[in-house]
Amino acid sequence: MKHSPLLQAKNLRYSFNEAGIPTHVLKDVSMELLPGEITSIVGPSGCGKSTLLYLLGLLDRPDSGDIFLHEKDVLKCDDQTRTVLRNHKLGFVFQFHFLIKELSVLDNVALPMRKAGHSATTSHKKARNVLDKFGLLDKASRFPHKLSGGEQQRVAIARAIINSPSLILADEPTGNLDSENSKIVYSVLSKLATEENISVLLVTHNIELAQSCNRVIRMRDGRIIE
Amino acid sequence: MAMSLIGIIFGISFFVITQAQTSGFEAFFIRTILGTNGAIKISDRFQDMDGTVSKVSEDGKSQFFFRSREEARYTEGIVFPDEIRNALASYQGITGISEVLEGTAELSGVSRSFPVIFHGIRHHDHSQVSELDNQLIGGVMDNFTTDPMSILVGSRIAERLMLKKGDRVVMKGGTGTIQLKIAGLFETGVSQIDKNRIYIHLSTARQFKGERFAGSFFQVGLSNPEKAPELAAQIQYHLGHRSVSWQEREKVWLDVFKALRISSAITVSSILLLSGLGIFNVFAIMVIEKTRDIAILRSMGFSRFDASAVFLWQGVIILFIGLLSGCIFGFIGTYFISEIPLRIRGIFSTDSFVVNWDISHYLWAITIASVFVIIASWIPARRAGKIEPAKIIRETL
């Protein structure tokens, strides 16, 4: 059975000016992601992997091209709608955990749900469930700096999935972790894709990790080459 | 941040306290001069044969212009007091009219003499346009009202001539010499008046001056003294007599008080301004320090407004605490200031700080503090809202 794509990007172009000289980061990039699929993007530094991720994650706008999320042209949406889509449909995981240091693990995980309008009680209950799934429930009341690197990254993933998004965008999520923690983080993402039908788009330099994914997209000089 | 909050609290407190003091002394001064000289003084008459008034606005704010002084006939004092009194009675807002015959004389006690200005009054009329009854510090007013040959003497004159109630004095000048009995001593608080004014009966004054019907001026009381300039202009326009409001009469002192009030407001507002700058600095640094967190929050679905709201709310909380505490401290401070002993004699008489309990001082302090704190919060908040998450996250990694 063929699934309709969760996300489609067509002819994306992106450039920026550096000291008055235009630098073309993405050149006619087109791709699509299917639900429940874990896809990796690999390529040399500066080839436009992260830029593509931020465009697909509605954090930035391309110079031209189209992005459809659930068949909705998200580039035509206003800033407020894109903000809501980020909260409800997307989850981000970065190379660094980027947890709010002033908040406990539980509050960090509950944050996107609180923004979605849920009560503190409901948000905390769901956050505990997610943390329990990741084996971190006993760390719920701790602050991020008291956790190991692997734990911090798992908390970041827990925060990314609290609102049950359709797509997780992960920018080198294992880039700061040792091989053991990298495997744990990957297995968590892989499990989310298979068990909860969440698509995962993974930017990585780790070839071994990339090849474990359902699909690998190779980029060079702002283009998808494979 | 704590220092900025303390600055807001102190700024508001000092603003309230200084305004309460300056406006307190001003209000006290106005009460004193209204209670002594009335709201409007109607005196000499000019008759310009070429037309007295060349220009006057409806609200009476324009001054009168005499086209030709040479041709204007000048009539000293009030020639037809009854007619003027009847005419004044038709104006609304006038609470009392007192006819006064003014003149100079020499007052002699037991051992020495002193030059004085006598005011011939009818007590019943004059009590409606002044606080003379309340200014009596020795003696009984009934003794004055019932005895036409009695006299009320200014406190400083009494001191100089060593006079007391019941003493007999001799007034020389005018048509000759008359002997009067002191019914009481009065103190207005205005030293210039207390050291040279005496009150006698109008009939006695006319007799002494040799003018059977004339008066020197009318002292007029108003239900709303603030309207004195407009009414004075109308009276002057209609009656042709020079009419001076208390605001015009005391303009120099009122300007001094106004300058003091504005000066203290500006000085104290600078405390609020500095506190606002402190808050701005703290928030600006916070925005820089929290740029990454703001970018992450934006990636999670927090809007630009959410990012701004964090700082605006902090500003509002600081402002609220500052306003509440500042107003409370201002109120308490004003009370304690009003209890401090301070002897002032000259333009008025007081033995302690005079304060004015006016809600407008609090409202002004709240307004000024709010403007500074809101601007100090809004600029960094706006900057926080403009953070582009992709750019910041890319730069951070």
HADDOCK unambig.tbl for C-alpha pairs under 7 A between the chains (distance, minus, plus):
assign (segid A and resid 54 and name CA) (segid B and resid 390 and name CA) 6.27 0.50 0.50
assign (segid A and resid 59 and name CA) (segid B and resid 299 and name CA) 6.65 0.50 0.50
assign (segid A and resid 59 and name CA) (segid B and resid 389 and name CA) 6.32 0.50 0.50
assign (segid A and resid 59 and name CA) (segid B and resid 390 and name CA) 5.43 0.50 0.50
assign (segid A and resid 60 and name CA) (segid B and resid 390 and name CA) 6.09 0.50 0.50
assign (segid A and resid 80 and name CA) (segid B and resid 303 and name CA) 6.89 0.50 0.50
assign (segid A and resid 83 and name CA) (segid B and resid 301 and name CA) 4.86 0.50 0.50
assign (segid A and resid 83 and name CA) (segid B and resid 302 and name CA) 6.58 0.50 0.50
assign (segid A and resid 83 and name CA) (segid B and resid 303 and name CA) 5.98 0.50 0.50
assign (segid A and resid 84 and name CA) (segid B and resid 301 and name CA) 5.80 0.50 0.50
assign (segid A and resid 86 and name CA) (segid B and resid 299 and name CA) 6.67 0.50 0.50
assign (segid A and resid 86 and name CA) (segid B and resid 300 and name CA) 6.16 0.50 0.50
assign (segid A and resid 86 and name CA) (segid B and resid 301 and name CA) 4.97 0.50 0.50
assign (segid A and resid 87 and name CA) (segid B and resid 300 and name CA) 5.36 0.50 0.50
assign (segid A and resid 87 and name CA) (segid B and resid 301 and name CA) 4.00 0.50 0.50
assign (segid A and resid 91 and name CA) (segid B and resid 300 and name CA) 6.99 0.50 0.50
assign (segid A and resid 98 and name CA) (segid B and resid 296 and name CA) 6.99 0.50 0.50
assign (segid A and resid 100 and name CA) (segid B and resid 293 and name CA) 6.58 0.50 0.50
assign (segid A and resid 112 and name CA) (segid B and resid 300 and name CA) 5.95 0.50 0.50
assign (segid A and resid 112 and name CA) (segid B and resid 301 and name CA) 7.00 0.50 0.50
assign (segid A and resid 115 and name CA) (segid B and resid 302 and name CA) 6.74 0.50 0.50
